[in-house]
Every structure is written in structure tokens, then in C-alpha cells.
Amino acid sequence: MKIHKLLILIFIVSFLVNCGDDSKNPNDVFSILIKDAKKSYKTSDVLQVSITNKKNKTLESITYSIDIENVAVGNE
């Protein structure tokens, strides 16, 4: 019985230690801002998008796509 209680205690402690604020939800880590957002755009319109990294996570790359095709990005 003592071993049973010890195993339960170890499980609970390890569970609590592993519960950090390391969220897997992208909305908790990043936010997207579209300047002057509209419901529809023409092909000649310029779309300004910014991504905020709320928790300073390391990013390897950012890719923009529309209908599965990559979109060219201009950095200003």
C-alpha cells in the first residue's frame, strides 16, 4: 500500500512540474495584424501584415500563401 501511495505521489508531482505555460496554441504565442483590413481585395491592392511574437519564440521561417500558392513578401 505504501508503494501505491508513493507511485501516485510521484505521478502527481511529475504532472504538476510538466504543466508549464508552454502553450501549443499558436494564438497564445503569435498574433497577426492586418493594417486597414477589408472584406475583399483587388489584385492591385497592397496588403500590410505584421506578426507579433508574444513570447519571443525562435522562428525558422514565415511563409505566406493564398490557395496553396506561396506569396512573395516585401520587407520594408
N, C-alpha and C positions, 0 to 999 in steps of 0.2 A: 504494500500500500504506500509506503514512503517513496518508493521508486516512481510510482504512478504520479504522486503529487509533485515530485521533483521534475519529472518529464513535462508535466503540464506547466509548471512554473517556467522552465526553460523555454518552452514554446511561446508562452505569453510574452516573456521578456524579449525574445528574438523578434516576435511580431511587432512589438512596440518600437523596438530600435530601428526596424526597417521601414517604419511608417514615417517618412520624411515629407518635406514639401516639394519633392522632385516630381512635379506633375507631368503626366504623359499627355495631357490635353493641350494641343497647340494654342488654344485661345488663352490659356493661362501664361504662356511663355512669350507669344508674339501677338502683335496687333497690326492690322492693316488699315491705313488711312488713304482714302481716295479723295484728292483735292477737287472740289467743285463737282461732286458726283451727280450724274444724271441717270435717267432710266434707260436711255439709248444713246448711242454714239454713231457718228458718221466715220467713214474711213479717213477723213482728213482731220478729225479731232485729235487733240493731244490729251493723253490720259496720264496724270501725275499720280503715282502710287508710292507710298512710303511704308516701310515695315519697321516697327519698333520692337527691339529685342528687350523685353521687360526684365529678364533675369540674366542678361549678359551671357547667354549660351554661345558656344562656339559654332559658327556657321561654316559649312564647307562650300555651299553654293546656294544660289537662289535662282529659280527658273520660273519664268512667266510663260503661260501657254493659253491659247484660245482654241477650243475644239481640237485638242490633242496636238496642235502645231505650236512650236516654240515661237515666242515673240521677241524681236530684237529689243534690247534695253539700252537707253542712253543715260549715262551718268552726268549730271550737271554739277 
